[in-house]
Amino acid sequence: MSRIGKTPIQLPEKVAVTLDGLSVTVKGPKGELSRTLPDGVSISQVENTIVVAPTSEKRKSRERHGLCRTLIANMVEGVSKGYSRRLEIVGVGSRAQVKGKTLVVSAGFSHPVEVVPPSGITFAVENNTNVTVSGADKELVGNEAAKIRAIRPPEPYKGKGIKYQGERIRRKAGKSGKK
């Protein structure tokens, strides 16, 4: 049995959970998230906690036990605190700015690249080089941050490009001159 799946999920004060079979809806101060979970698990609410249990001892059911518990815990944390991912733009002339809701990135191409956020995601830019992607859905925040990073991934020689904050770039030595 999954060690992660066994631990119950504590609900904060301002978070309300609605269970309808395998569909879970979580409402909180940061928004509302809903998800339909796969078969093989049962979800129950006991006072201020949510308990996820496998329906059988089959392998599929045991595999999904910890996954479903983590998905629900991420939803609860997202609607109560929210998630954010920070990116840094490195390179001369590379910068980002927010126009309306869209993020406009100048990353050394002949044209600026525009990124339109899906609903529930917001972009913020500090000092033209630090981009913050924030929202209630952890999966969506991570996907949008990965899309922005994919515009110009960091290269290993000078480290120019878009990287996550705190990401370490493996550096390579350049060409050595003739002796």
C-alpha positions in Angstrom: 0.0 0.0 0.0 1.2 3.5 -0.8 2.8 5.4 2.0 1.8 8.7 0.4 -1.7 7.5 -0.3 -2.3 6.5 3.4 -1.9 10.0 4.8 -5.1 12.0 4.9 -5.4 15.4 3.3 -6.1 18.3 5.8 -8.5 20.9 4.4 -7.8 24.6 5.3 -10.6 26.7 6.6 -11.7 28.5 3.4 -11.5 25.4 1.2 -14.7 23.5 0.2 -14.6 20.1 -1.5 -17.4 18.5 -3.4 -17.2 14.7 -4.1 -19.4 13.1 -6.8 -18.2 9.6 -7.3 -14.7 9.9 -8.9 -15.1 13.6 -9.8 -13.6 16.1 -7.3 -14.3 19.8 -7.2 -12.3 22.1 -4.9 -13.2 25.7 -4.2 -11.0 28.2 -2.4 -9.9 31.8 -2.3 -7.6 31.4 -5.3 -10.2 29.8 -7.6 -12.0 26.5 -8.4 -10.5 23.3 -9.7 -12.2 20.1 -10.8 -10.8 16.8 -11.9 -12.1 13.3 -12.7 -9.9 10.7 -11.1 -9.2 7.2 -12.6 -10.9 4.0 -11.5 -9.5 1.9 -8.7 -9.7 4.4 -5.8 -12.4 5.5 -3.5 -12.5 9.0 -2.0 -14.3 10.0 1.2 -14.5 13.1 3.3 -14.3 12.7 7.1 -14.9 16.1 8.8 -11.9 18.3 7.8 -9.9 15.6 6.0 -10.1 13.7 2.7 -9.1 10.0 2.7 -8.2 8.2 -0.5 -8.2 4.4 -0.4 -7.7 1.7 -3.1 -10.8 -0.3 -4.0 -8.9 -3.6 -4.5 -5.5 -5.1 -4.1 -4.9 -5.2 -7.8 -1.8 -3.6 -9.2 -3.6 -0.8 -11.1 -5.5 0.2 -8.0 -2.4 0.3 -5.8 -0.5 2.3 -8.5 -3.3 5.0 -8.6 -3.7 5.2 -4.9 -0.8 7.6 -4.2 -1.3 9.4 -7.5 -4.9 10.3 -6.8 -4.0 11.4 -3.2 -1.3 13.7 -4.6 -3.5 15.2 -7.3 -6.2 16.1 -4.7 -3.6 17.5 -2.3 -2.2 19.7 -5.1 -5.7 20.9 -5.9 -6.3 21.8 -2.3 -3.0 23.7 -2.0 -3.5 25.4 -5.3 -6.9 26.9 -4.4 -5.6 28.0 -0.9 -2.1 29.2 -1.6 -1.5 29.0 -5.3 1.6 28.0 -7.3 4.2 30.0 -9.1 7.2 29.3 -11.2 10.0 31.9 -11.8 12.1 32.2 -15.0 15.2 34.2 -15.7 16.1 35.6 -19.1 19.9 35.8 -19.7 21.5 37.5 -22.7 22.1 41.0 -24.1 19.0 42.4 -25.6 16.7 39.6 -24.4 13.8 40.8 -22.3 10.1 40.2 -21.6 7.1 42.4 -21.0 3.4 42.0 -20.3 0.9 43.6 -22.8 -2.6 43.2 -21.4 -2.5 39.6 -20.4 -0.1 38.3 -23.0 3.6 37.9 -22.4 5.9 39.3 -25.2 9.4 37.8 -25.2 12.3 39.2 -27.2 14.9 36.4 -27.2 17.2 37.2 -30.1 14.8 36.2 -32.9 13.8 38.6 -35.8 10.4 38.9 -34.2 9.1 39.0 -30.6 7.3 35.9 -29.4 3.9 36.3 -27.8 2.6 33.8 -25.2 -1.2 33.9 -24.5 -2.0 32.5 -21.1 -4.8 30.0 -20.6 -7.6 30.9 -18.1 -6.3 30.8 -14.6 -2.7 31.7 -15.4 -1.1 35.1 -14.9 2.3 36.5 -16.0 4.3 39.1 -14.1 7.6 40.6 -15.2 10.2 42.2 -13.0 13.3 44.1 -14.3 12.5 43.0 -17.9 14.3 39.7 -17.2 12.5 37.9 -14.4 9.2 36.3 -15.4 6.8 34.8 -12.8 4.1 32.4 -14.0 1.4 31.9 -11.3 -2.0 30.2 -10.9 -4.0 27.7 -8.9 -3.4 24.6 -11.1 0.1 23.2 -10.5 0.2 21.2 -13.8 -0.9 24.2 -15.8 1.7 26.5 -14.2 4.5 24.0 -14.9 3.4 23.5 -18.5 3.2 27.3 -19.2 6.7 27.8 -17.6 8.1 25.0 -19.8 6.6 26.6 -22.9 8.2 29.9 -22.1 11.6 28.2 -21.4 11.3 26.3 -24.7 11.3 29.6 -26.6 15.0 29.9 -26.1 16.5 27.1 -23.8 19.8 28.0 -22.2 22.9 27.1 -24.2 25.9 25.4 -22.6 28.7 27.8 -23.7 27.7 31.2 -22.4 24.5 30.3 -20.6 22.3 32.6 -22.7 18.6 31.8 -22.9 15.6 31.4 -20.7 16.1 29.2 -17.6 14.2 28.5 -14.4 15.4 30.4 -11.3 18.0 28.4 -9.5 18.6 26.0 -12.5 22.2 25.1 -12.9 23.4 25.0 -16.5 26.2 22.5 -17.3 28.8 24.6 -19.0 31.2 23.4 -21.7 34.6 24.6 -22.5 34.8 26.4 -25.9 37.3 25.7 -28.6 40.9 25.8 -27.6 43.3 27.8 -29.7 46.2 26.4 -31.7 49.5 26.2 -29.9 
